[in-house]
Amino acid sequence: MPGPMIEVSKQDFHSYLSRMGGKYEHFVNIHEALGTMIMPTLHVDQQSARSPSTMGTVGQGLVQAMKEVPGEYFDPDFSLTNPDEFERICPAGSEATRMETLEKLTHYLDVVEMNLTQEISSRSKSFFEAVYKIQELSNMIQSLCNGIEGLRCGVGKVESNLVLKQKQAVKLFQKKKNLTKVLEVLEGVSDVMKAKAALELLLSSSDYAGALDVLEDIQRQLHMQRIVGICCLQGVEKELKHKASAINNMIGEDFFLLIHNYSLEACDPANGDDIDARERHDVFKESLVPLVIGMLRTGRLSGILNKYADMVVAELRSKVELKLDQILVTVSDVGSNSTKGKVQQEGKEGQEKAPECRATSLLLLLDELMLLVMQRLERVAEVANGIRTVLDHPEVIDMSSVPQSKGKQSMRKSHTKSYREEAIQACIKTVQCVAENIQIVWAEVYEIAGELICGFDLSEFVETLNRTDRLWEAVQSHGAKQSSVLRSCMSELCRSYLFKAHTRYVEKVQMVLDQDHWEIVQVPSQFQHAADSILGNTVDGKHEGVEKNAVGNTFETIRLAGKDCLVTGSFLMLLQTLVHYIGTAKQFPSHVPETMRHVLELCKLYNSRTCQLVLGAKAMQTADLKSITAKHLGSSCANITALAIVFPPMRQELESMLPDARRGHMSKEMDRLNIELQVHRKEILTKLITIMQYQLEVQLERLETIPEPSASQPLTEEHTVKPSSLARKVRKQLQTLQNVLTPLLQDEDLDMVFGQVGAMYADRLAHAFATHAQRGPRRSEQLACDAQDLLPALQALLEPRAGGGKVREDLLAPLRAVAQPS
């Protein structure tokens, strides 16, 4: 009875499979390769074995078999004699390992030999068949060569009998043709030499159009095929290039000489007749015709006109430099002579006339320079117009009518038309170029003389700018445009002038302010007219409402917005300066924003400096004042009030000159200045009230020292109580304050100051008198007398001046109570 079955899994054969798996794969691959190689030879016949498809299959089997052999055995450097190779192929080991290696190598050798033998046997029949076919092809070629040789012999016999005579006739005809070509070449060379002689004659007679025609004919003949490469004509083309260059130079020289002579005749004062001028211009245009034709033919009209423009500009620059040196020397001489002679003789008047002399001299020399510039521009415009007129001349229009081939003639006409259009544009550009450079030169003149020009008065500066306006008008009349260089130069010059004029005005106003003694001055009529020009308060050109205060050509007050104002000399200087600013803004609308900034800066300076001098008491140092009194405060307040009246209409007028987009740009600064003026005015009024308060306190401290009436003397008519010294001094202070401030301040300011001072005095005096009246009847009687003495002064002080009305009795009631005798 068999024993139990043993359970076997695939894992039990793992070691065997891993050891024999590689050998099995080699075995399968070798037998598959042998099967694909041997099977076709065993199962097909001989004809199919020689077919290309079968041969391809046999070769493919060899390839597959060769793949079974490792590639290292096919390496050219492989050799078992190498110990390293031998050790790698046949490693040392047991006998079984060596046998296995030997068996594997033997198997590789058998596979290769078997496949090579089979490949040779399968292709041997094809080799013999190819050898047979090559022998047949050699026999066919031999027979073909024999046939060709026979044909050549036959053709030679035919040629000797038929072709030789015809060939001799053709040679004779070709010889005749060659001799004809030689004759044409000789005739072409003769024509070239004759044309060269004619070219010299034409150049000697200045017939440039004919010379150019001959030059073109020679160049055309040189490029004709019949004389190309002739040795005797090899240097002619280079010579023609020199001739063409000489013609161009001669045309340019004659053109410049003609313009120079025409300019000299036009500038000659003896040739001032209009008829002679027209004749000269006609002769000039006739002389231009051959030159313009030559320049059009050579295409150099634009270049020559550009050169002419450069020459005019260079000549103009040299003359302008000489004239400018003369300007600077003359102005410096005038300034030095006026400052040396007139200052010694006339003092300050000589110094004031020196700038006027410099301005007059500079304007005269600028006029001379303007005349020079305009003459050059006129000459260039006349030359350009003459050339444009010549372009419509029949000879210029028909200069392409020389008999030529149709292609050449149409080409020349098209070239002439294009050059003619370019010439017209060149004439326009020449005038524009000269005009542009003239403006640039003029800008350079203003840059050099700008330091002097910026020192002129406004009217003189405007006269200087009028020269530029005339130059622009002349430039535009000739079809040119304004130069951006000159525009920027004039803008910069105006900006520099405004800045320097502003600097001078600031220094002048500050100097007058520092030296001002704050005394009321008479107002000359020109200052009143200046105020009227700002405020618009004029009737038939006369000062409205102040003629009654006029003394000669001066007024006691200046009328501003219907109010008579007393002012000092510093405000008159400021007013005149503001009028200058308005005139500057009207003359230079594009610089109104800068003018507004300057006005704002000047008014701020006047306001702040006035505050420093009066409220800050610096006038005691600058003007040697002993003290700052109420009169000085009132004068400064009057000036600030007048400025506050003048500034709004001036601001409105300047803002009306601004574009709509920029009108609100400086509104905040302007509003701030108005606020500062009002604050300054209130500070001055507050200062006045503070001064009166201080003086009252000083007087009230003396109230204890007032002597009482004697009790032994009865109160009779002879021995009545009189006001004390305190009452007299207080009354005098109030009357002085009223007399000083009444003509200086406006009614609303007077009501504010007098109202507060009167109320303060009435209250403080009533309280102090009531307190001291309790010390006895005699003291009460004295204080009642003092109160009665002060009441009229306080009542006059508290009387309203603006808008009418009555004195507030409630303010004086306490003092009236003290004034009643007990």
CORZI-V721506 format. One record per pair of residues at least 6 apart in sequence whose C-alpha atoms are under 8 Angstrom apart, sorted by sequence separation. I is the first residue (numbers start at 1). J is the second residue. D is the distance in Angstrom with one decimal. If there is no record, write none. Layout:
I	J	D
I	J	D
//
This chain:
48	54	6.7
49	55	7.0
72	78	7.1
79	85	6.9
80	86	4.9
92	98	7.6
202	208	7.1
221	227	7.6
222	228	6.4
265	271	6.8
266	272	7.9
271	277	7.2
295	301	4.9
343	349	7.4
390	396	7.3
391	397	7.2
403	409	7.7
475	481	6.7
476	482	7.4
532	538	5.9
537	543	7.7
538	544	6.3
549	555	5.6
550	556	6.6
558	564	5.6
559	565	6.0
585	591	6.8
612	618	6.1
613	619	4.6
619	625	6.3
620	626	6.0
713	719	7.1
715	721	7.6
773	779	5.6
774	780	6.9
799	805	7.9
800	806	6.4
78	85	7.6
79	86	7.9
91	98	7.9
342	349	7.7
343	350	4.9
402	409	7.8
454	461	7.4
475	482	7.3
537	544	7.2
549	556	5.8
557	564	5.7
558	565	5.2
585	592	5.2
613	620	7.9
620	627	6.4
656	663	7.8
772	779	7.2
773	780	4.2
799	806	6.3
800	807	6.6
41	49	7.0
90	98	7.0
202	210	6.6
203	211	6.3
342	350	4.5
343	351	6.1
401	409	7.4
453	461	6.5
547	555	7.7
549	557	7.4
557	565	5.3
558	566	6.5
620	628	7.5
655	663	5.8
742	750	6.8
772	780	7.4
773	781	7.9
799	807	5.0
40	49	7.7
202	211	5.5
292	301	7.2
341	350	8.0
342	351	7.3
400	409	6.7
546	555	7.3
557	566	5.0
558	567	7.5
619	628	8.0
741	750	7.3
798	807	5.9
472	482	6.4
556	566	7.4
557	567	7.4
585	595	6.3
617	627	7.7
773	783	6.7
798	808	7.7
90	101	6.6
266	277	7.3
339	350	6.6
453	464	7.8
532	543	7.8
546	557	7.7
584	595	7.5
617	628	6.4
199	211	5.4
338	350	6.4
339	351	6.1
400	412	6.2
546	558	7.9
709	721	6.9
795	807	6.9
338	351	7.3
400	413	5.8
546	559	7.1
40	54	7.7
529	543	7.3
545	559	7.9
581	595	6.5
614	628	6.7
769	783	6.0
199	214	6.2
222	237	7.6
338	353	7.5
339	354	6.6
528	543	7.2
198	214	7.6
199	215	7.1
338	354	5.4
400	416	7.6
738	754	7.8
795	812	7.8
219	237	7.3
262	280	7.7
581	599	7.1
614	632	7.1
615	633	7.6
706	724	6.9
195	214	6.4
335	354	5.6
338	357	8.0
614	633	6.6
651	670	7.8
706	725	7.8
37	57	7.7
334	354	7.4
335	355	7.3
706	726	7.5
37	58	5.7
219	240	7.8
578	599	7.0
766	787	8.0
791	812	7.6
36	58	7.9
196	218	7.8
262	284	7.1
335	357	7.4
614	636	7.1
195	218	6.6
334	357	6.6
335	358	6.2
703	726	7.3
37	61	5.2
334	358	6.1
537	561	7.2
702	726	7.4
791	815	7.6
36	61	6.0
37	62	7.3
215	240	7.2
535	560	7.3
791	816	7.5
192	218	5.9
258	284	7.7
332	358	7.8
535	561	6.8
610	636	7.0
700	726	8.0
34	61	7.6
331	358	5.2
334	361	7.9
699	726	6.4
33	61	6.0
525	553	5.6
531	559	7.9
532	560	7.8
787	815	6.4
788	816	7.5
33	62	7.9
192	221	7.2
215	244	7.7
258	287	7.9
391	420	6.9
524	553	6.0
525	554	5.4
531	560	7.0
787	816	7.2
192	222	7.9
331	361	6.3
524	554	4.1
525	555	6.9
528	558	6.1
644	674	6.8
33	64	6.2
34	65	7.5
330	361	7.2
331	362	6.6
523	554	5.2
524	555	6.2
528	559	7.2
699	730	7.4
787	818	6.7
788	819	5.3
33	65	5.5
212	244	8.0
439	471	8.0
522	554	6.1
523	555	4.8
762	794	7.3
787	819	5.0
188	221	7.1
255	288	7.6
522	555	5.7
523	556	6.1
607	640	7.1
644	677	6.4
761	794	7.9
786	819	7.6
327	361	7.8
522	556	5.1
523	557	6.3
644	678	7.7
696	730	7.3
784	818	5.6
785	819	6.4
30	65	6.8
327	362	6.3
388	423	7.9
521	556	7.5
522	557	6.9
523	558	6.3
783	818	7.4
784	819	4.0
255	291	6.6
388	424	6.2
641	677	7.8
758	794	5.7
783	819	7.3
784	820	6.2
254	291	7.8
640	677	6.5
758	795	8.0
784	821	6.2
30	68	7.0
188	226	7.7
189	227	7.3
327	365	6.2
29	68	7.3
69	108	6.1
188	227	6.7
208	247	7.1
388	427	7.2
454	493	7.6
758	797	6.2
759	798	7.8
68	108	7.9
251	291	6.1
387	427	7.4
435	475	6.1
640	680	7.7
641	681	7.1
758	798	5.8
781	821	6.3
185	226	5.7
640	681	6.5
780	821	7.6
781	822	7.5
26	68	7.6
184	226	7.0
185	227	5.5
323	365	7.7
385	427	7.6
443	485	7.1
447	489	7.4
454	496	6.9
455	497	7.5
755	797	7.2
780	822	7.5
208	251	7.6
251	294	7.0
384	427	5.0
439	482	7.8
440	483	7.3
443	486	5.1
446	489	7.7
450	493	6.8
454	497	4.6
754	797	5.6
755	798	5.3
189	233	7.7
203	247	7.8
251	295	7.2
384	428	7.3
436	480	7.8
439	483	6.3
442	486	7.4
453	497	7.8
531	575	7.1
637	681	5.7
754	798	6.0
181	226	7.2
435	480	6.5
436	481	7.7
440	485	6.3
455	500	7.6
521	566	7.7
527	572	6.6
530	575	7.2
534	579	7.2
777	822	7.6
65	111	6.9
66	112	6.9
323	369	7.0
384	430	7.5
436	482	7.5
439	485	7.7
440	486	6.0
443	489	6.0
447	493	7.8
454	500	6.7
455	501	7.5
520	566	6.3
521	567	6.6
530	576	6.6
533	579	7.8
65	112	7.4
248	295	7.7
384	431	7.1
431	478	7.4
432	479	7.3
436	483	5.8
439	486	5.9
443	490	7.5
446	493	7.8
454	501	7.5
520	567	5.6
521	568	5.4
637	684	6.4
751	798	7.5
767	814	7.9
432	480	4.9
520	568	4.8
521	569	6.2
527	575	7.3
637	685	7.8
763	811	7.3
766	814	5.6
770	818	6.3
320	369	7.0
431	480	7.1
432	481	7.3
519	568	5.8
520	569	7.5
523	572	7.8
527	576	6.7
530	579	6.3
751	800	6.0
762	811	6.7
763	812	7.8
766	815	4.6
769	818	6.9
65	115	7.6
248	298	7.4
380	430	7.9
381	431	6.0
518	568	5.9
519	569	7.9
634	684	7.8
751	801	6.4
762	812	6.0
765	815	7.1
380	431	6.4
428	479	7.9
518	569	7.9
633	684	6.3
750	801	7.5
751	802	7.2
763	814	7.2
248	300	7.8
252	304	6.6
256	308	7.5
516	568	7.8
759	811	5.9
762	814	7.6
763	815	7.3
766	818	6.6
62	115	5.7
516	569	7.1
748	801	7.3
759	812	7.8
762	815	6.1
61	115	8.0
62	116	7.6
377	431	7.6
380	434	7.7
516	570	6.5
747	801	5.5
748	802	5.8
596	651	8.0
633	688	7.3
747	802	5.3
62	119	7.8
316	373	7.3
377	434	7.0
512	569	7.7
513	570	5.5
377	435	6.8
512	570	5.7
596	654	6.9
630	688	6.4
724	782	7.4
731	789	7.7
735	793	6.7
723	782	7.1
727	786	5.3
731	790	5.8
734	793	6.7
738	797	6.9
59	119	7.0
316	376	7.7
721	781	7.3
722	782	7.4
727	787	7.7
730	790	7.6
734	794	7.5
58	119	6.8
509	570	6.8
512	573	7.7
721	782	6.4
728	789	7.9
592	654	7.0
723	785	5.7
724	786	6.4
727	789	6.9
731	793	6.3
722	785	6.6
723	786	4.9
727	790	6.6
734	797	7.5
312	376	7.3
509	573	6.5
685	749	7.6
689	753	6.4
693	757	7.5
721	785	6.8
722	786	7.8
373	438	7.0
509	574	6.4
592	657	7.0
593	658	7.4
688	753	7.4
692	757	6.9
696	761	7.3
700	765	7.9
592	658	6.7
723	789	6.6
55	122	7.3
568	635	6.9
686	753	7.8
689	756	7.3
693	760	7.7
711	778	7.3
55	123	7.6
567	635	6.6
571	639	6.0
582	650	7.9
589	657	6.8
685	753	6.4
689	757	6.1
693	761	8.0
700	768	7.6
710	778	7.8
566	635	7.7
585	654	7.3
589	658	7.8
600	669	7.8
604	673	6.8
607	676	8.0
611	680	7.2
615	684	7.2
709	778	5.9
600	670	7.1
603	673	7.9
607	677	6.8
708	778	6.0
709	779	7.4
309	380	7.9
567	638	6.1
568	639	7.0
586	657	7.9
708	779	5.5
50	122	7.1
505	577	6.7
566	638	6.5
567	639	5.6
571	643	7.9
582	654	7.3
585	657	8.0
615	687	8.0
49	122	6.9
50	123	7.3
565	638	7.0
566	639	7.9
600	673	7.6
607	680	7.7
709	782	7.0
708	782	6.7
50	125	7.4
567	642	7.7
50	126	6.8
565	642	7.0
37	115	7.6
30	111	7.8
209	290	6.6
208	290	6.9
212	294	7.4
560	642	7.2
207	290	7.6
208	291	7.4
209	293	6.5
561	645	7.1
209	294	5.4
212	297	7.6
560	645	6.9
208	294	5.8
560	646	7.3
209	297	7.8
513	606	7.9
359	453	7.6
494	588	7.9
292	387	7.2
495	591	7.4
498	594	8.0
502	598	6.6
506	602	6.4
510	606	7.5
513	609	7.6
359	456	6.6
370	467	7.4
374	471	7.7
381	478	7.0
494	591	8.0
498	595	7.5
509	606	7.7
513	610	7.3
288	386	7.8
292	390	7.4
288	387	7.1
292	391	7.7
510	609	7.7
514	613	7.5
355	455	7.6
356	456	7.8
363	463	7.9
367	467	7.6
374	474	7.7
285	386	5.7
289	390	5.9
355	456	6.9
359	460	6.8
363	464	6.6
366	467	7.9
370	471	7.6
284	386	7.8
285	387	7.4
288	390	7.0
517	619	7.8
293	396	6.0
285	389	7.7
286	390	7.9
289	393	7.6
292	396	7.9
515	619	8.0
285	390	6.5
514	619	6.8
289	395	7.7
293	399	7.6
517	623	6.1
634	740	7.8
638	744	5.9
289	396	7.3
515	622	6.2
516	623	6.4
630	737	7.4
634	741	6.0
637	744	8.0
638	745	5.9
514	622	5.4
515	623	5.0
517	625	7.2
637	745	7.2
638	746	8.0
514	623	6.3
631	740	6.0
635	744	6.3
630	740	7.5
631	741	7.0
634	744	5.9
535	646	7.0
630	741	7.8
634	745	6.6
534	646	7.3
519	632	7.5
518	632	5.6
535	649	6.1
520	635	7.1
531	646	7.7
534	649	6.8
535	650	7.5
263	379	6.7
519	635	7.0
534	650	6.0
518	635	6.0
518	636	7.0
297	416	7.3
296	416	7.0
299	419	6.5
302	422	7.3
306	426	7.9
302	423	6.0
305	426	7.0
309	430	6.0
313	434	6.5
320	441	7.9
324	445	7.1
328	449	7.6
301	423	6.3
305	427	7.2
309	431	7.9
312	434	7.5
458	580	7.8
296	419	6.2
259	383	7.5
296	420	7.1
302	426	5.3
306	430	6.3
309	433	7.0
310	434	7.9
313	437	6.6
317	441	6.8
301	426	7.8
302	427	7.8
305	430	6.4
309	434	5.9
313	438	7.2
462	587	7.6
458	584	7.1
296	423	7.8
566	743	7.2
566	744	5.8
565	744	7.1
565	745	8.0
565	746	7.9
//
